[in-house]
Amino acid sequence: MVRRRQEASSAGNMISNESPSPFGRPAYGQPRPPVNEDLLKSERLQIEPKTFVFALKENPRGRFLRITEDVGGRRDTVIVPATGLLDLKKLLDEMVKASAEIPERNPGG
């Protein structure tokens, strides 16, 4: 089951509230200060037990898409610079096409 919900599309200044890395701090310096980020658009997608949040944001270093997967409170995040979004879309389109064309080996599970 796939459910899609649009999040806030208006932007406000936000400060990144990322969790610290479970791998500890780099040995070469202090942690980075938070970076102001503007939220440009956000969409939420529910697929089975997984929730995906797609957030288009901008900070002083540029625009980017943050994709966060949440499964029972465990979160993983991927950040794609805006300069790579068209390439990502092309790749996703190819994967969707392949998924539709290649028969499943284990249908239903």
TIDO-716150 format. One line per 4 residues: number of its first residue (from 1); their letters; for each residue x, y negated, z negated of N, C-alpha, C, O. Coordinates in nm, 4 decimals. Atoms other than C-alpha are relative to their C-alpha. Example, Ala and Ser with C-alpha at 12.3 -4.5 7.8 and 13.67 -1.06 7.14 Angstrom:
1) AS) 0.0890 0.1190 0.0000 1.2300 0.4500 -0.7800 0.0900 -0.1200 0.0000 0.1936 -0.1181 -0.0665 ~ -0.0820 0.1190 0.0060 1.3670 0.1060 -0.7140 -0.0770 -0.1090 -0.0730 -0.0261 -0.2198 -0.0899
***
This chain:
1) MVRR) 0.0842 0.1177 0.0000 0.0000 0.0000 0.0000 0.0888 -0.1242 0.0000 0.1842 -0.1337 -0.0773 ~ -0.0772 0.1225 -0.0107 0.1341 -0.3399 0.0966 -0.0918 -0.1171 -0.0317 -0.1978 -0.1323 0.0289 ~ 0.0747 0.1198 0.0361 0.0093 -0.6597 -0.0671 0.0923 -0.1186 0.0115 0.2084 -0.1115 -0.0288 ~ -0.0825 0.1178 -0.0202 0.1338 -1.0057 0.0196 -0.0681 -0.1188 -0.0653 -0.1882 -0.1399 -0.0485
5) RQEA) 0.0556 0.1183 0.0645 0.0870 -1.3194 -0.1840 0.0943 -0.1162 0.0210 0.2147 -0.1046 -0.0021 ~ -0.0822 0.1183 -0.0220 0.2087 -1.6664 -0.0972 0.0247 -0.0692 -0.1326 -0.0670 -0.0892 -0.2122 ~ -0.0395 0.0725 0.1203 0.3967 -1.8437 -0.3722 0.0021 -0.1488 0.0324 -0.0371 -0.1908 0.1412 ~ -0.0064 0.1452 -0.0162 0.4504 -2.2142 -0.4174 0.0820 -0.0356 0.1224 0.1938 0.0130 0.1398
9) SSAG) -0.0743 0.0428 -0.1174 0.5509 -2.3772 -0.0934 0.0532 -0.1413 -0.0170 0.1346 -0.1872 0.0631 ~ -0.0553 0.1323 0.0248 0.6144 -2.7196 -0.2383 0.1263 0.0165 -0.0817 0.1383 0.1097 -0.1613 ~ -0.1299 -0.0143 0.0637 0.9626 -2.7774 -0.3643 0.0144 -0.0966 -0.1157 -0.0401 -0.2070 -0.1149 ~ -0.0398 0.0843 0.1113 1.0897 -2.9149 -0.6881 0.1434 0.0345 -0.0318 0.1907 0.1418 0.0058
13) NMIS) -0.1369 -0.0339 0.0361 1.4389 -2.9329 -0.8230 -0.0038 0.1088 -0.1047 -0.0748 0.0987 -0.2047 ~ -0.0065 -0.1107 0.0930 1.5178 -2.6106 -0.9968 0.1463 0.0305 -0.0288 0.2328 0.0086 0.0561 ~ -0.1345 -0.0432 0.0340 1.8250 -2.4880 -1.1753 0.0000 0.1506 0.0013 -0.0868 0.2141 -0.0586 ~ -0.0097 -0.1447 -0.0084 1.9314 -2.1356 -1.0978 0.0119 0.0586 -0.1390 0.0907 0.0118 -0.2211
17) NESP) -0.0002 -0.0623 0.1308 1.8650 -1.9126 -1.3928 0.0402 0.1463 0.0130 -0.0161 0.2336 -0.0531 ~ -0.0446 -0.1359 -0.0264 2.0463 -1.6053 -1.2688 0.0566 0.0647 -0.1257 0.1222 -0.0006 -0.2068 ~ -0.0562 -0.0755 0.1118 2.1334 -1.3388 -1.5206 0.1487 0.0185 0.0224 0.1932 0.0273 0.1369 ~ -0.1421 -0.0240 -0.0175 2.5023 -1.2902 -1.5884 0.0243 0.1403 0.0549 -0.0562 0.2311 0.0343
21) SPFG) -0.0344 -0.1285 -0.0584 2.6700 -1.0056 -1.4071 0.0248 0.1037 -0.1089 0.0892 0.0738 -0.2095 ~ -0.0283 -0.1050 0.0976 2.6719 -0.6742 -1.5941 0.1459 0.0433 0.0040 0.1903 0.1188 -0.0825 ~ -0.1400 -0.0380 -0.0146 3.0321 -0.6394 -1.4771 0.0938 -0.0976 -0.0714 0.2158 -0.0846 -0.0619 ~ -0.0821 0.0945 0.0750 3.1521 -0.9280 -1.6938 0.0420 -0.1186 0.0835 0.0082 -0.1296 0.2014
25) RPAY) -0.0460 0.1220 -0.0663 3.3138 -1.2564 -1.6070 0.1301 0.0266 0.0727 0.2075 0.1139 0.0335 ~ -0.1284 -0.0142 -0.0683 3.5961 -1.2915 -1.3594 0.1127 -0.0425 -0.0934 0.0965 -0.1342 -0.1739 ~ -0.1138 0.0259 0.0879 3.9346 -1.2938 -1.5295 0.0697 -0.1313 0.0329 0.1517 -0.1782 -0.0460 ~ -0.0759 0.1154 -0.0465 4.0499 -1.6007 -1.3357 -0.0591 -0.1343 -0.0379 -0.0073 -0.2362 0.0077
29) GQPR) 0.0497 0.1332 0.0350 3.8353 -1.8752 -1.4895 -0.1290 0.0012 -0.0774 -0.1801 0.1059 -0.1173 ~ 0.1238 0.0195 0.0730 3.5315 -2.0123 -1.6597 -0.1187 0.0332 0.0909 -0.1061 0.0313 0.2133 ~ 0.1181 -0.0232 -0.0832 3.1783 -1.9251 -1.5469 -0.0402 -0.1290 0.0703 -0.0167 -0.2392 0.0208 ~ 0.0431 0.1164 -0.0771 3.0342 -2.1538 -1.2838 -0.1199 -0.0661 -0.0663 -0.2055 0.0016 -0.1231
33) PPVN) 0.1181 0.0685 0.0534 2.7905 -2.4209 -1.3962 -0.1204 0.0278 0.0903 -0.1027 0.0600 0.2077 ~ 0.1183 -0.0216 -0.0837 2.4305 -2.3834 -1.2750 -0.0029 -0.0991 0.1159 0.0439 -0.2124 0.1041 ~ 0.0103 0.0830 -0.1202 2.3616 -2.5206 -0.9270 -0.1463 -0.0372 0.0196 -0.2342 0.0487 0.0128 ~ 0.1363 0.0425 -0.0304 2.0533 -2.7282 -0.8528 -0.0434 0.0614 0.1319 0.0295 0.0553 0.2309
37) EDLL) 0.0550 -0.0617 -0.1193 1.8348 -2.5454 -0.6004 -0.1407 -0.0532 0.0228 -0.2195 -0.0645 -0.0711 ~ 0.1356 0.0403 -0.0373 1.5277 -2.6711 -0.4166 -0.0708 0.1206 0.0598 -0.0181 0.1840 0.1513 ~ 0.0817 -0.1070 -0.0549 1.2576 -2.4112 -0.3518 -0.0792 -0.0573 0.1164 -0.1581 -0.1501 0.0984 ~ 0.0675 0.0486 -0.1199 1.1314 -2.4623 0.0039 -0.1260 0.0804 0.0299 -0.2281 0.0252 0.0708
41) KSER) 0.1138 -0.0883 -0.0249 0.9003 -2.1617 0.0375 0.0267 0.1309 -0.0714 0.1410 0.1749 -0.0836 ~ -0.0136 -0.1259 0.0707 0.8320 -1.8430 -0.1521 -0.1172 0.0907 0.0334 -0.2316 0.0458 0.0388 ~ 0.1034 -0.1004 -0.0266 0.6400 -1.5238 -0.0696 0.0285 0.1217 -0.0860 0.1442 0.1565 -0.1098 ~ -0.0116 -0.1215 0.0814 0.5735 -1.2159 -0.2835 -0.0644 0.1135 0.0787 -0.1712 0.0965 0.1375
45) LQIE) 0.0478 -0.1163 -0.0732 0.5268 -0.8701 -0.1309 0.0040 0.1203 -0.0922 0.1088 0.1520 -0.1485 ~ 0.0089 -0.1185 0.0849 0.4075 -0.5632 -0.3244 -0.0057 0.1223 0.0909 -0.0975 0.1348 0.1719 ~ -0.0030 -0.1242 -0.0767 0.5020 -0.2264 -0.1694 0.0188 0.1134 -0.0998 0.1251 0.1297 -0.1598 ~ 0.0008 -0.1076 0.0990 0.4133 0.0721 -0.3840 0.0403 -0.0577 -0.1351 -0.0163 -0.1599 -0.1739
49) PKTF) -0.0295 0.0590 0.1317 0.5786 0.0146 -0.7264 0.0981 -0.1168 0.0064 0.1318 -0.1751 -0.0967 ~ -0.1019 0.1046 -0.0143 0.8238 -0.2407 -0.5879 -0.0633 -0.1344 0.0326 -0.1587 -0.1425 0.1100 ~ 0.0391 0.1369 -0.0330 0.7754 -0.6165 -0.5819 0.1216 -0.0682 0.0608 0.2309 -0.0652 0.0042 ~ -0.1059 0.0756 -0.0654 0.9827 -0.8215 -0.3405 -0.0388 -0.1467 -0.0006 -0.1523 -0.1813 0.0321
53) VFAL) 0.0217 0.1439 -0.0062 1.0150 -1.1980 -0.3714 0.0998 -0.0562 0.1005 0.2207 -0.0369 0.0874 ~ -0.0809 0.0645 -0.1023 1.1434 -1.3880 -0.0688 -0.0066 -0.1497 -0.0279 -0.1135 -0.2098 -0.0172 ~ -0.0028 0.1423 0.0349 1.2517 -1.7404 -0.1669 0.0990 -0.0723 0.0909 0.2194 -0.0468 0.0862 ~ -0.0853 0.0850 -0.0824 1.3840 -1.9875 0.0884 0.0378 -0.1203 -0.0849 -0.0483 -0.1955 -0.1306
57) KENP) -0.0487 0.1062 0.0884 1.5996 -2.2309 -0.1051 0.1106 -0.0791 0.0681 0.1636 -0.0414 0.1726 ~ -0.1081 0.0850 -0.0494 1.8506 -2.5076 -0.0525 0.0744 -0.0558 -0.1204 0.0141 -0.0936 -0.2208 ~ -0.0836 0.0627 0.1024 2.1395 -2.6304 -0.2633 0.1070 -0.0815 0.0716 0.1070 -0.0852 0.1946 ~ -0.1007 0.0824 -0.0672 2.4378 -2.8592 -0.1958 0.0868 0.0768 0.1006 0.1459 0.0161 0.1899
61) RGRF) -0.0809 -0.0788 -0.0941 2.6134 -2.5731 -0.0147 -0.0775 0.0440 0.1226 -0.0175 0.0945 0.2175 ~ 0.0792 -0.0349 -0.1179 2.3226 -2.5121 0.2269 -0.1274 0.0741 -0.0329 -0.1629 0.0920 -0.1494 ~ 0.1244 -0.0756 0.0141 2.0022 -2.3191 0.2854 0.0299 0.1487 -0.0026 0.1284 0.1960 0.0540 ~ -0.0184 -0.1440 0.0092 1.9604 -1.9531 0.2047 -0.1317 0.0657 -0.0357 -0.2227 0.0015 -0.0881
65) LRIT) 0.1147 -0.0805 0.0375 1.7053 -1.6785 0.1604 0.0440 0.0934 -0.1115 0.1381 0.1712 -0.0957 ~ -0.0273 -0.0909 0.1120 1.7077 -1.5029 -0.1753 -0.1099 0.1054 0.0003 -0.2281 0.0727 -0.0104 ~ 0.0939 -0.1115 0.0025 1.5431 -1.1594 -0.1651 0.0229 0.0744 -0.1308 0.1317 0.1264 -0.1558 ~ -0.0110 -0.0674 0.1288 1.4728 -1.0133 -0.5081 -0.0960 0.1175 -0.0018 -0.2145 0.1035 0.0282
69) EDVG) 0.0800 -0.1217 0.0154 1.3503 -0.6573 -0.5611 -0.0168 0.0240 -0.1491 0.0812 0.0251 -0.2235 ~ 0.0287 -0.0286 0.1408 1.1816 -0.5855 -0.8947 -0.0720 0.1332 -0.0084 -0.1796 0.1506 0.0489 ~ 0.0608 -0.1303 0.0226 1.1088 -0.2279 -0.9974 -0.0018 0.0230 -0.1500 0.1008 0.0550 -0.2100 ~ 0.0138 -0.0224 0.1434 0.9782 -0.1984 -1.3502 0.0911 -0.0862 -0.0851 0.1414 -0.0400 -0.1875
73) GRRD) -0.0837 0.0917 0.0773 1.1750 -0.4999 -1.4727 0.1470 0.0003 0.0399 0.2218 -0.0879 -0.0022 ~ -0.1390 -0.0020 -0.0494 1.5040 -0.4008 -1.3036 0.0037 -0.0780 0.1309 -0.0692 -0.0472 0.2252 ~ -0.0060 0.0877 -0.1167 1.5994 -0.6674 -1.0519 0.1334 0.0107 0.0725 0.2399 0.0190 0.0112 ~ -0.1171 0.0082 -0.0866 1.8403 -0.6654 -0.7616 -0.0256 -0.1126 0.0980 -0.1382 -0.1315 0.1439
77) TVIV) 0.0149 0.1171 -0.0865 1.9045 -0.9700 -0.5450 0.1026 0.0023 0.1119 0.2183 0.0399 0.0929 ~ -0.0867 0.0182 -0.1160 2.0477 -1.0274 -0.1998 -0.0207 -0.1429 0.0476 -0.1339 -0.1905 0.0548 ~ 0.0087 0.1369 -0.0515 2.1265 -1.3751 -0.0684 0.0532 -0.0013 0.1423 0.1645 0.0440 0.1690 ~ -0.0369 0.0078 -0.1413 2.1349 -1.4373 0.3067 0.0080 -0.1472 0.0379 -0.0922 -0.2181 0.0277
81) PATG) -0.0095 0.1389 -0.0458 2.2692 -1.7715 0.4339 -0.0953 -0.0226 0.1175 -0.1160 0.0674 0.1989 ~ 0.0959 0.0312 -0.1056 2.0205 -1.9445 0.6660 0.0583 0.0229 0.1389 -0.0153 0.0534 0.2327 ~ -0.0638 -0.0215 -0.1306 2.2735 -1.9146 0.9495 -0.0106 0.1457 0.0457 0.0101 0.1739 0.1637 ~ 0.0116 -0.1409 -0.0359 2.2198 -1.5356 0.9413 -0.1425 0.0511 0.0091 -0.1635 0.1699 0.0336
85) LLDL) 0.1387 -0.0460 0.0025 1.8389 -1.5261 0.9287 -0.0480 0.0557 0.1341 -0.1216 0.1544 0.1359 ~ 0.0422 -0.0538 -0.1308 1.7880 -1.4768 1.3049 0.0607 0.1382 0.0236 -0.0076 0.2275 0.0738 ~ -0.0622 -0.1318 -0.0143 2.0364 -1.1884 1.3079 -0.0679 0.1021 -0.0905 -0.0877 0.2168 -0.0506 ~ 0.0702 -0.0892 0.0921 1.8628 -1.0376 1.0045 -0.1360 0.0378 0.0582 -0.1755 0.1542 0.0521
89) KKLL) 0.1305 -0.0280 -0.0604 1.5248 -1.0685 1.1791 0.0133 0.0990 0.1151 -0.0663 0.1923 0.1259 ~ -0.0219 -0.0923 -0.1123 1.6595 -0.8965 1.4923 0.0260 0.1416 -0.0504 -0.0286 0.2384 0.0026 ~ -0.0313 -0.1310 0.0566 1.7998 -0.6131 1.2835 -0.1246 0.0640 -0.0616 -0.1488 0.1832 -0.0423 ~ 0.1231 -0.0528 0.0595 1.4738 -0.5737 1.0891 -0.0984 0.0446 0.1084 -0.1620 0.1491 0.0952
93) DEMV) 0.0872 -0.0388 -0.1109 1.2757 -0.5687 1.4149 0.0440 0.1334 0.0598 -0.0397 0.2180 0.0912 ~ -0.0524 -0.1263 -0.0528 1.5031 -0.2899 1.5431 -0.0312 0.1158 -0.0944 -0.0646 0.2253 -0.0491 ~ 0.0275 -0.1053 0.0979 1.4550 -0.0920 1.2200 -0.1493 0.0355 -0.0015 -0.1844 0.1529 -0.0133 ~ 0.1446 -0.0246 -0.0055 1.0741 -0.1311 1.2356 -0.0326 0.0832 0.1238 -0.1096 0.1790 0.1164
97) KASA) 0.0232 -0.0733 -0.1245 1.0766 -0.0111 1.5965 0.0499 0.1443 -0.0125 -0.0200 0.2376 0.0268 ~ -0.0561 -0.1348 0.0168 1.3024 0.2861 1.5131 -0.0861 0.0834 -0.0948 -0.1086 0.2019 -0.0705 ~ 0.0842 -0.0717 0.0958 1.0845 0.3801 1.2157 -0.1298 0.0483 0.0644 -0.1796 0.1562 0.0321 ~ 0.1237 -0.0382 -0.0685 0.7767 0.3860 1.4397 0.0254 0.1077 0.1055 -0.0625 0.1899 0.1315
101) EIPE) -0.0287 -0.0917 -0.1107 0.9489 0.5861 1.7167 0.0585 0.1341 -0.0453 0.0342 0.2365 0.0186 ~ -0.0661 -0.1230 0.0451 1.1487 0.8436 1.5191 -0.0953 0.0771 -0.0912 -0.1422 0.0229 -0.1914 ~ 0.0911 -0.0765 0.0854 0.9330 1.1239 1.3763 0.0579 0.0224 -0.1398 0.1788 0.0384 -0.1564 ~ -0.0428 -0.0251 0.1369 0.9450 1.1724 0.9991 0.0386 0.1460 -0.0162 -0.0267 0.2347 0.0388
105) RNPG) -0.0435 -0.1379 0.0272 1.1328 1.4809 0.8807 -0.0791 0.0608 -0.1142 -0.1068 0.1807 -0.1146 ~ 0.0750 -0.0460 0.1162 0.9418 1.5036 0.5519 -0.1237 -0.0867 -0.0181 -0.1272 -0.1691 -0.1096 ~ 0.1179 0.0856 0.0153 0.5982 1.3472 0.6032 -0.0644 0.0184 -0.1374 -0.0800 0.1302 -0.1867 ~ 0.0687 -0.0051 0.1277 0.4281 1.2569 0.2777 0.0905 0.0157 -0.1198 0.0399 0.0334 -0.2307
109) G) -0.0815 -0.0037 0.1187 0.7304 1.2710 0.0550 0.1279 0.0667 0.0204 0.2076 0.0772 -0.0727
***
